[in-house]
Every structure is written in structure tokens, then in C-alpha cells.
């Protein structure tokens, strides 16, 4: 949504002023009294202990790629002690220890184990953390109580079920699994093995989103009747974050020059361009090595600049070390795209797994699942109790509109969902099977596109009395129903009223990080709470995203993909959302826990 700077300030001031009458007052009092720092706010906000008595949960991390390293960066050493990691890629192993040094933003998100635990070197870190290529070796460790799983989607059920049967509690990245059947089997095995199974839909632990939910629950924006959500990215051919460079055989600068001359002689300018594209990582490494050498030779160079480039070069060298990895040993295979005949090698399927339907779930699994999860939370907050409201139907379209046929997944998806709203159920009870007024629905529209990142990602929640805008998990804005230029406040009954008294800046300043974009996105809190529940023997339902919740999120994303593929409207069957029901939207029925056998397919 495009807003002027003045309108954005009005929206932020409106929200800071209004939310000051809700749960954020609690934080101002707690922080003001010195009881908790902003960094430990989750334990107080979500009512779990800020420590676990010094008896940290001993964990392994399985899958230390992009998302696995985000989770490593979010670890709180007061709650968990990492004993081992498992990932077959040398590049992933390197980043697990050193973090991601390619940019300041990457380093902030992916800190690495050395930074998280204060180890001075990789040698020191490896004295505390063992490294495995095969996750099954990690699961044999009796001293490991639980595992975080951040593998490609098609491995979630395999690794999670193996882990639970090995006696480990599990926190797996979203989506819960690659199919509804797999999700239900995971839930059944978790119950049979008496293990906690959490799924990483981190908005369940975001203070920013929790405050928005509290605002909705208090009736500040009235009854929700429409939600618009989007995740738009500027990925284009040649600049696609889901299609990272592939490693090639190492060459010296002289060998690179000779290979380029040969490519040009054989294929002209087009042949040279193709060779350079295929060997982009190698050429970038050579350029970085040259840059580092020049810095070291220059007596005026700053030590900090040399150190930064040493880290970048070491990371790029580790990325090149993936070349020659036998990806077939880890479930990956050669694949030919039906349209166009593009051939994907096993190592490409491993590194670019988000591009293939066999290994990933496309835009709806990777991005849309987060925002449909949030939309369901917002709609459910209007009803008493803690039942998450399910969607009634989905209509969706999508396609590969801008990328060449070097992938399976769609690069554009557009979905419309019908949800029950206030007044839909008898007595406004979502558990009721009686419908009071079938016209009382909330329509949620969602789009995820590539090629243009205008608007970024976020949700716009429209109620009969006001509008909430959540942008990039960083900021919440509040407006009335007549546009973005009106200042509003709440009366004693939590109703929005037009207001020309600002004061929002003072509220934001007083609340500090807890009232602003500095609040955690929820990764740290989800891991802390999972560890707290493990250490204190709490039941599965204590987890904010326990199997039944995670199954619902998976059903929505996977059925949306089905609607896109089949070009049809699909009504959601309530039985799909029940882990113990054998009903699934497509494919074979789930097995009983004792009969579940997992393998990479």
C-alpha cells in the first residue's frame, strides 16, 4: 500500500496511541521497573520462564542452509545448547559456524554458532559442536534431547519421524510437510512417541502480531470483513534468490582466462556469456581473492576491511567446496522439466530445491503459508476461546509468467479465500456446526509475485471501524475507515474516534524497542518456548504451533496449490484439518503411527 510519509506517521502515531491502552502498557511497566530487557520480552509477554534453571535443552540442528542459519542466529544460549549439526553441504557447515558474511543484513540474520555462543574460532566451536553429513548419525546420540529441522520441505516428515522414533523432540521449519498425509502421520507419531512436535510458523510468537491480535480482540477496528495480503519480490531472470549460483570446478585466474577464450572461439559472444553465467561463482571468487590481495598489499588498508574480506572469501571458497558432492546419496536426483526439456542435476536439485515440485512447495508453502496463518489468527481473534477458524473455500490461479522453463514452480500466484466472519455461526461459536447467516463471511485475497517488489509483503486488515496494516513484520499502522489522513484514538469502550491530538511519538519513545520495529520476528521466542515446554514436561497443546495448528496451515497452502493446478474452486473439508481423520484432499490416506514407514521419494 502506498502511503506518503505524513500518512505513514499518522498511522504509526494512531497505533502507538491506541495500543498504549492495551498489552503494551504491561511492557512499559515491566521494562521501566527493570524486570526484563527488551531482548527477553517474549518470556514475559507469552508467559513462559525467562530461563530454564540452568539446565539447557541439548539439541542438534539438522539442515543448516539459509533458514537453518536464521534459526541458529535466533538461538538463546540460556535455553538451548547445540551439541551437533548435520548437513551434507560444506557451505552450510561453514555458515553454521561463521554465519553469513556476504552482507551486513545477512550477517545480522545469520550470526553463526561462534557469535551466538561466544567461541573465538571454528576450532573452539568444533570442540563443543560435532558435525555430521548424515543426520541419522546425529540421531544416534543419546545426549541430544531434541532437534531443529530446517531441511528442504520434502524431507521434513522423513527426518521428523526418524527423530521422534529416536526419542527426540522436534521443531521443524514450515511447511509442516510436503503433503497432508505426511502432516497427519507426523502428528500421529508425535502422539504415539509422546514427543513435542512444533512447527516454525513464527508469527505465533511475534509480539508485533500478538499486539495486533489484542487490538482486534478488543474490537478497536470493529468486525473484520476483508483482508488483503501480499508478498511481492523483485526476482527476475538472472537475479533470482531462489536460483543461487552453482559451484564448478576450481580454476586459477590463468585457467579462467584460457577457458573464456575457448568459449568465445567456439560460440562467439553468446558462448562467452553462457560460460560466464555458468561459472559466475568461480569468477566472483577470483575477483574477491584479487580484492583481498590488493587490500593486504596496501599499507593504508584498515584491519577491519581486511578481516571483512577474509570472511567473505572464506565463505565463497566453502560455497565452491559443494562441487563434487554426491547429492544422490542424500535423496536428490536428476530431473527433466516436462516443458522445454531443461535438465536439473542432483546437485542443482539440492541447492535450488525451492524450484521443484518434488522437493519444495512453491510460493504458497514458502511465503503464503505465513500470511494465511496470520490471516487465520486475525479472523479467529474475533471469537471467544482459542479455536482457530478454518477457511471455507479457495479459488486460485497462477503460472510461470516471467521465468524460463528452468523450474517447476509458479512465479505468480493469486488466491481468494472465504472465511466465516462474525455472525456466521450460531452463537458466534466456531465449534458449532450450525450456521446462523452464511452471508457473514470474510474474504481474504493473497498474491505472491516475482518481477516487481512494489509494496513488499504484509497484511491489510479491514474492519467496520478501522484498518490495521502490518508491513514486513516490522511495523503496524492504524487508520480509520475514511482514509489514511485522519488521526484516531479510542474511547473508554475501545471504539475508534477521530482525534487531532497526536502524542504518538511520546508513547513510542516511552515504550522503546518493545513498541517498535525492534521487536523480534518470533524466531527466538518460538525456540525458547519449545525448549521451556520440553524442560518442564508440558503437554503438546501448550505449544503455539502444535501439530493441529501446523496441519491447518499446511492444508491451506497445499490445497491452494491444488486449486491452482486444477484451475478450480475447492471447498475445504473439515476432516482434512483433523490429524486423526484419514481424510485428505488428494493422494493416499495416512497410516496409523505404528505402520508409518518413511523414505525419500
C-alpha positions in Angstrom: 0.0 0.0 0.0 1.4 3.4 -1.0 1.4 5.9 1.8 3.0 9.3 2.0 5.5 10.0 4.8 2.9 12.1 6.6 0.2 9.4 6.2 2.7 6.7 7.5 3.5 8.9 10.5 -0.3 9.3 11.2 -0.8 5.5 11.0 2.1 4.8 13.3 1.1 7.5 15.8 -2.5 6.2 15.7 -1.3 2.7 16.5 1.2 3.7 19.2 -1.5 5.8 20.9 -4.2 3.2 20.7 -2.1 0.2 21.6 -0.8 2.1 24.7 -4.2 1.2 26.2 -3.6 -2.5 25.6 -0.9 -5.0 26.5 1.9 -2.7 25.6 1.3 -0.8 28.9 2.3 -4.0 30.6 5.7 -3.9 28.9 6.3 -0.3 29.7 5.7 -1.0 33.4 7.8 -4.2 33.4 10.8 -2.6 31.5 10.5 0.6 33.4 10.8 -1.4 36.6 13.9 -3.1 35.3 12.3 -6.5 35.5 13.2 -7.5 31.9 15.1 -6.2 29.0 13.6 -5.8 25.5 15.6 -8.8 24.4 13.9 -11.1 26.9 10.4 -9.7 26.3 9.0 -12.9 24.8 9.1 -14.9 28.1 7.1 -12.2 29.8 4.7 -11.5 27.0 3.9 -15.1 26.3 4.1 -16.2 29.9 6.9 -18.7 30.0 10.1 -18.6 32.1 12.9 -16.3 31.2 15.3 -19.1 31.9 15.1 -22.9 32.4 17.1 -23.1 35.6 20.5 -23.6 34.0 19.5 -27.0 32.6 19.6 -26.1 29.0 18.0 -28.4 26.4 20.7 -30.2 24.4 19.8 -30.0 20.8 21.0 -30.9 17.3 20.3 -28.8 14.2 19.5 -30.8 11.0 19.8 -28.6 7.9 22.0 -25.5 8.2 21.2 -23.8 4.9 19.5 -20.4 4.6 16.7 -21.0 7.0 18.6 -23.2 9.3 21.2 -20.5 9.8 18.4 -18.0 10.5 17.3 -20.3 13.3 20.9 -20.7 14.6 21.1 -16.9 14.7 17.9 -16.7 16.8 19.1 -19.2 19.4 19.2 -18.1 23.0 22.1 -19.9 24.8 20.2 -19.6 28.1 17.6 -22.1 26.7 19.5 -24.5 24.3 22.9 -26.0 24.0 23.8 -27.1 20.4 25.7 -30.4 20.6 25.8 -31.2 16.9 24.8 -30.1 13.4 24.0 -32.3 10.4 24.2 -31.1 6.8 26.0 -32.7 3.8 27.0 -29.4 2.2 30.4 -27.9 3.2 28.9 -24.4 2.5 26.1 -25.0 5.0 28.5 -26.3 7.6 30.8 -23.3 7.2 27.9 -20.8 7.6 26.6 -22.7 10.7 29.8 -21.7 12.5 30.8 -18.4 10.9 27.4 -17.0 9.9 26.7 -15.3 6.6 29.3 -12.6 5.8 28.1 -11.6 2.3 26.3 -8.5 3.6 25.6 -6.7 6.9 21.9 -7.7 6.7 22.8 -11.4 6.1 25.3 -11.3 9.0 22.6 -9.8 11.3 20.1 -12.6 10.4 22.6 -15.5 10.2 25.1 -14.9 13.0 26.6 -18.3 13.2 27.3 -20.5 16.3 30.6 -18.8 17.0 28.9 -15.5 17.5 25.8 -16.9 19.4 27.9 -18.8 21.9 31.0 -16.6 22.0 33.5 -19.0 20.6 36.6 -17.3 19.3 37.4 -19.8 16.5 36.0 -22.6 14.5 38.4 -25.0 16.3 37.0 -23.9 19.6 33.4 -24.3 18.3 34.1 -27.8 17.0 35.2 -28.8 20.5 31.6 -28.2 21.5 29.7 -29.0 18.4 30.1 -32.2 16.3 29.4 -32.1 12.6 27.7 -34.8 10.6 26.9 -35.2 6.9 24.2 -37.8 7.6 21.5 -36.7 10.1 21.0 -40.3 11.2 24.3 -40.3 12.9 23.3 -37.3 14.9 20.1 -39.1 15.9 22.1 -41.9 17.4 23.4 -39.5 20.1 21.9 -40.3 23.5 23.0 -36.9 24.9 20.8 -35.0 22.3 17.2 -34.4 23.6 15.7 -32.5 20.7 16.4 -31.4 17.1 15.6 -28.4 15.0 14.9 -29.4 11.4 15.4 -27.0 8.6 15.9 -29.3 5.6 14.2 -28.9 2.2 10.4 -29.5 2.5 10.3 -33.0 1.0 12.5 -34.3 3.9 10.5 -32.8 6.8 8.4 -35.9 7.5 11.3 -38.3 7.0 13.6 -36.6 9.4 11.0 -35.6 11.9 9.6 -39.1 12.2 13.1 -40.7 12.4 13.9 -38.2 15.1 10.8 -38.8 17.2 11.3 -42.5 17.0 14.9 -42.0 18.2 13.5 -40.3 21.3 13.9 -36.6 20.2 11.5 -33.7 20.5 11.2 -31.8 17.2 10.9 -28.3 16.0 10.6 -28.4 12.2 10.6 -25.4 9.8 7.4 -24.6 8.0 5.6 -26.0 6.0 4.9 -28.9 8.3 5.3 -31.4 5.4 5.0 -31.9 1.7 1.5 -33.4 1.8 -1.5 -33.5 4.1 -0.9 -37.3 4.6 2.6 -36.7 5.8 1.5 -34.0 8.2 -1.1 -36.3 9.7 1.4 -39.1 10.0 3.9 -36.8 11.8 1.2 -35.8 14.2 0.2 -39.4 14.9 3.9 -40.5 15.5 4.4 -37.5 17.9 1.4 -38.6 19.9 2.5 -42.3 19.9 6.1 -41.4 20.9 4.9 -38.8 23.4 7.2 -36.2 21.9 6.7 -32.5 21.4 6.4 -31.5 17.7 6.4 -27.8 16.9 6.4 -26.2 13.5 8.1 -22.8 12.8 5.3 -20.5 11.8 7.0 -17.8 13.9 4.1 -15.2 13.7 2.6 -17.2 16.6 5.5 -15.8 18.7 5.7 -12.3 17.2 5.0 -9.6 19.8 4.1 -7.3 16.9 1.4 -9.7 15.6 0.3 -10.5 19.2 -0.3 -6.8 19.8 -2.3 -6.6 16.6 -4.4 -9.6 17.6 -5.1 -8.0 21.0 -6.2 -4.8 19.2 -8.6 -6.7 17.1 -9.9 -8.8 20.0 -10.7 -5.6 21.9 -12.9 -4.5 19.0 -10.9 -1.5 18.1 -11.3 -1.9 14.3 -14.8 -3.5 14.6 -15.7 -6.6 12.7 -13.2 -7.8 10.1 -14.8 -8.2 6.7 -11.8 -8.2 4.3 -8.0 -8.9 4.5 -5.6 -8.2 1.7 -2.2 -9.9 1.9 0.8 -10.0 -0.4 4.4 -11.0 -0.8 5.9 -9.3 -3.8 9.5 -9.8 -4.7 11.7 -8.3 -7.5 13.2 -11.6 -8.6 13.9 -11.7 -12.3 15.7 -14.0 -14.7 19.4 -13.6 -13.9 18.6 -12.2 -10.5 16.7 -14.8 -8.6 17.2 -15.5 -4.9 15.7 -19.0 -5.4 18.2 -19.8 -8.1 21.6 -19.3 -6.5 24.8 -19.9 -8.4 26.1 -23.5 -8.7 29.6 -24.4 -7.8 32.0 -25.5 -10.6 35.5 -27.0 -10.7 38.1 -24.7 -9.2 40.4 -22.8 -11.6 43.3 -20.4 -11.4 42.9 -16.9 -12.9 45.0 -18.1 -15.9 42.8 -21.1 -16.4 39.7 -18.9 -16.3 41.2 -16.6 -19.0 42.0 -19.6 -21.2 38.5 -21.1 -20.7 36.9 -17.8 -21.6 38.9 -17.5 -24.8 38.0 -21.1 -25.7 34.3 -20.4 -25.1 34.4 -17.3 -27.2 36.2 -19.1 -30.0 33.7 -21.9 -30.0 30.5 -19.9 -29.6 31.2 -16.2 -30.1 29.8 -13.6 -27.7 26.9 -15.9 -26.8 29.2 -18.7 -26.0 31.3 -16.5 -23.7 28.2 -15.1 -22.0 27.0 -18.7 -21.4 30.3 -19.8 -19.9 30.5 -16.8 -17.6 27.0 -17.3 -16.4 27.7 -21.0 -15.6 30.9 -20.0 -13.8 29.7 -16.9 -12.1 30.6 -18.2 -8.6 34.1 -19.1 -9.7 34.7 -15.7 -11.4 33.3 -13.9 -8.3 35.7 -15.8 -6.1 38.7 -14.9 -8.3 37.6 -11.2 -8.1 37.3 -11.3 -4.4 40.6 -13.0 -3.9 42.2 -10.3 -6.0 40.5 -7.6 -3.9 41.7 -9.2 -0.7 45.3 -9.4 -2.1 45.2 -5.7 -3.0 44.0 -4.8 0.5 46.7 -6.7 2.1 49.4 -5.2 -0.1 48.1 -1.6 0.7 49.7 -0.3 3.9 46.8 2.1 4.3 44.1 -0.6 4.4 42.1 -0.9 7.6 42.4 -4.1 9.5 38.6 -4.2 9.7 38.3 -4.1 5.9 40.9 -6.9 5.5 39.1 -9.0 8.1 35.7 -8.5 6.4 37.1 -9.6 3.0 38.9 -12.6 4.5 35.5 -13.7 5.9 33.8 -13.2 2.5 36.5 -15.1 0.6 36.4 -18.0 3.1 32.7 -18.2 2.7 32.9 -18.2 -1.1 35.6 -20.9 -1.0 33.3 -23.0 1.2 30.5 -22.5 -1.3 32.7 -23.7 -4.1 33.5 -26.8 -2.0 30.0 -28.1 -2.7 31.3 -29.0 -6.2 31.6 -32.8 -6.5 29.2 -33.5 -3.6 27.3 -36.7 -4.4 23.8 -35.3 -3.9 22.2 -38.6 -4.9 23.4 -40.0 -1.6 21.0 -37.6 0.2 17.8 -38.2 -1.8 18.4 -35.9 -4.7 18.2 -36.9 -8.4 18.5 -35.9 -12.0 15.3 -34.4 -13.3 14.0 -33.1 -16.7 11.4 -30.4 -16.7 8.5 -31.5 -18.9 8.1 -28.2 -20.7 11.2 -27.2 -22.6 13.4 -30.2 -21.6 15.6 -28.4 -19.1 17.7 -31.0 -17.2 18.3 -30.4 -13.5 21.3 -32.3 -12.0 21.2 -33.8 -8.5 23.4 -31.1 -7.0 21.1 -28.4 -8.6 18.1 -30.1 -7.2 19.8 -29.9 -3.8 20.9 -26.3 -3.9 17.8 -24.9 -5.8 15.3 -27.2 -4.1 12.6 -24.4 -3.9 12.2 -24.5 -7.7 11.0 -28.1 -8.0 7.6 -29.5 -7.0 9.2 -32.8 -5.8 11.4 -31.0 -3.2 9.5 -27.8 -2.4 6.0 -26.4 -2.3 6.4 -23.2 -4.3 5.3 -19.7 -3.3 2.3 -20.9 -1.2 4.5 -23.1 1.0 7.5 -20.8 1.4 5.7 -17.5 1.6 1.9 -17.7 1.5 1.7 -20.1 4.4 3.0 -17.4 6.8 0.4 -14.8 5.7 -2.6 -17.2 5.6 -1.5 -18.3 9.0 -1.6 -14.7 10.2 -5.0 -14.0 8.5 -6.5 -17.0 10.2 -5.1 -15.8 13.6 -6.7 -12.3 12.9 -10.1 -13.7 12.0 -10.1 -16.2 14.9 -9.3 -13.4 17.4 -12.8 -12.0 16.9 -14.3 -15.1 18.5 -14.2 -16.1 22.2 -12.0 -19.0 23.0 -8.9 -20.3 21.3 -10.3 -22.2 18.3 -8.6 -21.2 15.0 -11.2 -20.6 12.4 -10.8 -22.6 9.2 -11.3 -21.3 5.7 -14.4 -22.4 3.8 -13.1 -22.3 0.2 -10.3 -21.2 -2.0 -10.2 -20.1 -5.7 -6.7 -19.7 -7.1 -4.8 -19.1 -10.3 -1.1 -19.0 -11.0 1.6 -19.7 -13.5 5.2 -19.2 -14.6 4.8 -15.8 -16.2 8.3 -14.3 -16.3 10.9 -17.1 -15.8 12.0 -19.5 -18.5 11.1 -23.2 -18.1 14.1 -23.9 -15.8 11.8 -24.7 -12.9 8.5 -26.4 -11.9 7.0 -23.9 -9.5 4.8 -21.0 -10.4 6.3 -17.5 -10.2 2.9 -15.8 -9.7 0.0 -17.0 -7.6 -3.3 -15.3 -6.7 -5.7 -16.7 -4.2 -9.1 -15.8 -2.8 -10.4 -17.4 0.4 -13.8 -17.4 2.1 -13.6 -17.5 5.9 -16.5 -17.4 8.4 -16.9 -14.0 10.0 -18.7 -12.6 13.0 -22.4 -13.7 12.8 -21.7 -16.8 10.6 -22.0 -19.3 13.4 -24.9 -19.8 15.8 -23.9 -18.0 19.0 -20.6 -16.9 17.3 -19.2 -20.3 18.2 -16.7 -21.6 15.6 -17.1 -25.1 17.2 -20.8 -25.0 16.3 -21.9 -26.9 13.2 -25.0 -24.6 13.0 -24.8 -21.7 10.5 -26.7 -18.6 11.6 -26.0 -16.4 8.4 -24.0 -17.8 5.6 -23.6 -14.3 4.2 -21.4 -13.3 7.1 -18.0 -14.1 5.5 -14.6 -12.6 5.4 -12.8 -12.7 2.1 -9.0 -12.9 2.2 -7.1 -12.2 -1.0 -3.5 -13.1 -1.4 -0.9 -12.6 -4.1 2.7 -13.6 -4.4 4.6 -12.5 -7.4 8.1 -12.1 -8.8 9.4 -9.5 -11.1 8.2 -6.5 -9.1 8.7 -6.0 -5.3 6.5 -2.9 -5.1 4.7 -3.0 -1.7 6.9 -5.7 -0.3 5.0 -8.0 2.0 2.4 -7.6 4.7 -1.3 -7.7 5.5 -4.1 -5.1 5.4 -6.9 -5.9 7.8 -10.2 -4.0 7.1 -12.8 -3.8 9.8 -16.1 -2.0 10.1 -14.5 0.7 12.4 -10.9 0.8 11.3 -7.9 -0.6 9.3 -4.7 -2.3 10.5 -1.7 -2.5 8.2 1.2 -4.8 9.1 4.3 -4.3 7.0 7.3 -6.7 6.6 6.9 -7.9 10.2 8.4 -4.6 11.2 5.6 -2.1 11.7 1.9 -1.8 12.4 -0.2 1.2 11.3 -3.8 2.0 12.3 -6.3 4.1 10.4 -10.0 4.8 10.5 -12.3 3.8 7.7 -12.2 7.1 5.8 -8.6 7.0 4.6 -5.1 7.5 5.8 -5.2 11.1 6.7 -7.3 11.0 9.9 -5.7 10.8 13.3 -7.7 8.5 15.6 -7.8 7.4 19.2 -10.1 5.1 21.3 -12.8 6.0 23.8 -13.4 4.1 27.0 -15.3 1.4 25.1 -12.3 0.8 22.8 -14.1 2.4 19.8 -12.1 4.4 17.4 -12.8 8.1 17.3 -11.4 10.9 15.2 -8.7 12.7 17.0 -6.4 15.7 16.3 -4.3 15.2 19.4 -1.1 13.4 18.4 1.1 12.4 21.2 2.1 9.1 19.5 5.8 10.0 19.4 5.9 10.2 23.2 4.2 6.9 23.6 6.6 5.2 21.1 9.6 6.8 22.9 8.4 5.6 26.3 7.7 2.1 25.1 11.1 1.8 23.3 12.1 -1.3 21.4 9.0 -3.2 22.7 6.7 -0.8 20.9 8.6 -0.5 17.7 10.1 -2.4 14.8 13.0 -3.6 17.0 10.7 -6.3 18.4 11.8 -9.9 17.4 10.1 -11.5 14.4 9.4 -14.5 16.7 12.1 -17.0 15.8 13.9 -16.6 19.2 10.6 -16.9 21.1 9.4 -20.0 19.3 12.7 -21.8 20.2 12.7 -20.5 23.7 9.1 -21.7 24.4 9.7 -25.1 22.7 12.7 -25.6 25.0 10.8 -24.4 28.0 8.0 -26.8 27.3 10.5 -29.7 26.9 12.3 -29.0 30.1 9.1 -28.6 32.1 7.3 -31.6 30.6 4.3 -29.5 29.3 1.6 -31.0 27.1 1.7 -30.5 23.3 -1.2 -28.1 23.3 1.0 -25.6 25.2 3.0 -25.0 22.0 1.5 -22.2 20.0 2.0 -24.1 16.7 1.4 -27.7 17.8 0.6 -30.4 15.2 -3.1 -29.5 14.8 -2.3 -25.8 14.2 0.5 -26.6 11.8 -1.6 -29.1 9.9 -4.2 -26.4 9.3 -1.6 -24.1 7.8 -0.3 -26.9 5.6 -3.8 -27.8 4.4 -4.4 -24.2 3.3 -1.2 -23.9 1.4 -1.3 -27.3 -0.2 -4.9 -27.1 -1.2 -4.2 -23.7 -2.7 -1.6 -25.3 -4.9 -4.1 -28.0 -5.9 -6.7 -25.3 -6.8 -4.0 -23.5 -9.0 -3.0 -26.8 -10.7 -6.6 -28.0 -11.3 -7.9 -24.5 -12.2 -10.9 -24.9 -9.9 -12.6 -23.7 -6.7 -12.2 -26.1 -3.8 -14.3 -26.2 -0.6 -12.3 -27.2 2.5 -13.4 -30.4 4.2 -13.3 -30.0 8.0 -11.9 -33.6 8.2 -8.7 -32.5 6.4 -7.9 -30.4 9.5 -8.2 -33.3 11.9 -4.9 -35.2 12.5 -6.8 -38.4 13.5 -9.1 -38.4 10.4 -7.9 -40.4 7.4 -9.5 -37.8 5.0 -7.0 -36.0 2.8 -7.6 -33.7 -0.2 -5.6 -35.9 -2.6 -3.3 -39.0 -2.6 -3.3 -42.0 -0.2 -4.7 -41.9 3.3 -2.4 -41.6 6.2 -1.3 -44.7 8.1 -1.6 -45.4 11.8 1.5 -44.4 13.8 2.9 -47.9 14.1 2.5 -48.5 10.4 4.2 -45.3 9.2 7.3 -46.0 7.1 9.3 -43.1 5.8 11.7 -42.8 2.9 12.8 -40.2 0.5 10.7 -40.4 -2.6 
